Amino acid sequence: MNFRKVGMITIGQSPRVDILPEMKKVMGKQIEVLEAGALDGLTLEEVKKFYPRKGDYILCTRMSDGTEVTVARRWMVPRIQSCIEELSKKGAELLVFLCTGRFPEFSSPTLFIESQKIMDCCLSALQGKGVRVGMLLPLRNQIEQARKGYMGSKGRIVFQAASPYGPEDELFRAIEEFKKANLHLIVMHCMGYSISMKRRVMEGTGRPVLLARTLVARVLKELLSS
């Protein structure tokens, strides 16, 4: 099947001008991309009602102007489902969820790609017994929820936090901590991290790096070339 329209869904606001151009370069094939965001049409003041509370699963994303926001997963689930339905009605033949957080199953009338599952399946394939992995997350208060999600991992995971939407010194601090940990590889576990950020982590640590957005784009390239 030749996919002509691909729908991209973000937990923030669309269009994701910070993500899609880099993904398109990897995907190669010229296709029509439709976008929808769980926070589309909302002001920053309106988004505040979705802020996480104690015990919530925390997600980090951005507004259309680049402002970083944190939201609780429970509020995003129905809004993401609405995005799926919206893009399907517009003719999307393939849907891609641009978030590496863990979510319940969604209902989709067409093929639905979850970035989180691509990342974690790849990590599982690489993480043999004794392998030490560095995992970069946007927020420090996401580390505990991520640690719970990887309790069954065969190797050891060292977590650090640096927002893709924040100051660069956060990334440099994370790099310095990773350098001390004697790692085999590093996973940048958020679609917000860019290719230039990956390059800095590779150069700073001397370790191979998995970047969420380009890994997902390579899977899409495989599907689009079939």
C-alpha positions in Angstrom: 0.0 0.0 0.0 1.2 3.5 -0.9 0.5 5.9 1.9 -0.4 9.3 0.5 -1.5 11.1 3.7 0.2 10.7 7.1 -1.3 12.2 10.2 1.0 13.4 13.0 -0.4 13.9 16.5 1.3 15.8 19.3 0.4 16.2 22.9 1.2 19.9 22.5 0.1 22.4 19.8 0.5 21.9 16.1 2.2 22.5 13.8 5.4 21.0 15.3 7.8 23.1 13.3 10.6 22.0 15.6 10.1 18.2 14.9 8.6 17.6 11.4 11.3 19.2 9.2 14.0 16.9 10.7 11.7 13.8 10.5 10.8 14.6 6.8 14.5 14.7 5.9 15.0 11.2 7.2 11.7 9.9 5.7 12.8 11.2 2.3 9.6 10.5 0.4 7.4 13.4 -0.4 4.0 12.9 1.3 1.2 15.0 2.5 1.4 15.5 6.3 -1.6 16.4 8.4 -1.1 17.6 12.0 -3.2 17.8 15.1 -2.4 18.7 18.7 -4.1 17.9 22.0 -3.7 21.5 23.0 -4.7 23.1 19.7 -6.8 26.2 20.0 -6.0 26.8 23.7 -4.3 29.7 25.4 -1.6 29.2 28.0 -4.1 30.2 30.7 -6.6 27.5 29.5 -3.9 24.9 29.5 -3.3 25.4 33.2 -6.3 23.3 34.1 -4.4 20.3 32.7 -1.3 20.8 34.9 -0.3 17.7 36.8 -1.2 17.2 40.4 0.2 14.8 42.9 0.2 11.2 41.6 -0.4 12.2 38.0 1.7 10.8 35.1 3.6 13.9 33.9 4.1 14.9 30.3 6.2 17.7 28.9 5.4 19.5 25.6 5.3 23.0 24.1 2.8 25.6 22.9 2.9 26.9 19.3 5.2 29.8 20.4 7.7 27.4 21.9 6.7 27.8 25.6 7.2 24.7 27.6 4.2 23.3 29.5 3.7 20.2 31.6 0.3 18.4 31.5 -1.2 15.3 33.2 -1.7 12.2 31.0 -5.3 11.7 32.2 -6.4 14.9 30.7 -4.6 14.3 27.4 -6.1 10.8 26.6 -9.5 11.9 25.4 -8.0 14.9 23.5 -5.6 12.6 21.7 -8.4 10.3 20.8 -10.2 13.3 19.3 -7.1 14.1 17.3 -7.1 10.5 15.9 -10.7 10.9 14.8 -10.1 14.4 13.3 -7.2 13.3 11.2 -8.9 10.1 10.1 -11.8 12.1 8.8 -9.4 14.3 6.9 -8.1 11.2 5.0 -5.0 10.2 7.0 -4.1 6.7 6.0 -1.3 6.3 8.6 -1.2 8.0 12.0 1.9 8.7 14.1 1.7 9.6 17.8 4.6 12.0 18.5 5.1 11.2 22.2 7.3 8.7 24.0 5.3 8.7 27.2 3.3 5.6 28.2 -0.4 5.7 27.3 -3.4 3.3 27.4 -4.5 1.8 24.0 -6.2 4.2 21.6 -8.9 3.3 19.1 -7.9 4.0 15.5 -9.6 3.1 12.2 -6.2 3.0 10.5 -2.6 2.0 11.3 -1.5 3.9 14.4 2.2 4.1 15.3 3.2 4.8 18.9 6.6 6.4 19.2 7.0 5.1 22.8 6.7 1.5 21.7 9.2 1.9 18.9 11.7 3.4 21.4 11.2 0.7 24.0 11.3 -2.2 21.6 14.6 -0.9 20.2 16.0 -0.4 23.7 15.0 -3.9 24.7 16.8 -5.3 21.7 20.0 -3.5 22.6 19.9 -3.9 26.4 21.4 -7.2 27.2 22.4 -8.3 30.7 25.0 -6.0 32.0 24.5 -3.2 29.4 24.4 0.2 31.0 22.1 2.7 29.4 21.8 6.5 30.0 18.2 7.8 29.5 17.6 11.5 29.1 14.1 12.8 30.0 12.8 16.3 29.9 12.0 16.8 33.6 13.5 15.6 36.8 10.1 14.8 38.2 9.6 12.3 35.3 12.5 10.1 36.5 10.6 8.2 39.1 7.7 7.3 36.8 10.2 6.3 34.1 12.1 4.1 36.6 8.9 2.3 37.5 8.2 1.7 33.8 11.6 0.0 33.3 11.8 -2.1 36.5 12.0 -5.3 34.4 14.9 -4.1 32.3 17.8 -6.6 31.9 20.5 -4.0 32.2 21.0 -0.9 34.3 19.5 2.5 33.4 21.0 5.8 34.5 18.5 8.6 34.3 19.2 12.3 33.8 16.9 15.2 33.0 17.3 18.1 30.5 14.4 19.8 28.8 14.5 20.1 25.0 12.7 23.4 25.4 14.9 24.8 28.3 18.3 26.3 28.7 21.3 24.6 27.2 23.1 24.3 30.5 20.7 21.5 31.6 21.9 19.4 28.7 25.5 20.1 29.5 25.0 19.1 33.1 23.3 15.8 32.0 26.3 15.1 29.7 28.7 15.5 32.5 26.8 13.1 34.7 26.5 10.5 31.9 30.3 10.7 31.4 30.8 9.6 35.0 28.5 6.5 34.6 30.5 4.3 32.2 27.6 3.8 29.8 27.3 1.7 26.7 24.7 3.9 25.0 22.3 6.8 25.6 18.7 7.1 24.8 17.1 10.6 24.3 13.6 9.7 25.3 11.5 12.6 24.0 10.4 13.6 20.6 11.4 17.2 21.4 15.1 16.5 21.4 16.7 17.6 18.1 19.5 16.2 15.9 21.8 19.0 17.1 21.2 18.0 20.7 22.0 14.4 19.8 25.2 15.6 18.3 26.2 17.4 21.5 25.5 14.3 23.6 27.5 12.1 21.3 30.4 14.5 21.2 30.3 15.1 24.9 30.1 11.5 26.0 31.7 9.6 23.2 28.8 7.1 23.3 26.3 6.1 20.6 22.9 7.8 21.0 19.3 6.9 20.1 17.2 9.9 19.2 13.5 9.4 19.4 12.4 11.6 16.4 14.9 10.1 13.9 14.3 6.5 15.1 10.6 6.9 14.5 11.2 8.6 11.2 13.3 5.6 10.0 10.5 3.2 10.8 8.2 5.5 8.8 10.7 5.5 5.9 10.5 1.7 5.9 6.7 1.7 5.8 6.6 4.5 3.1 9.0 2.7 0.8 7.0 -0.6 0.9 
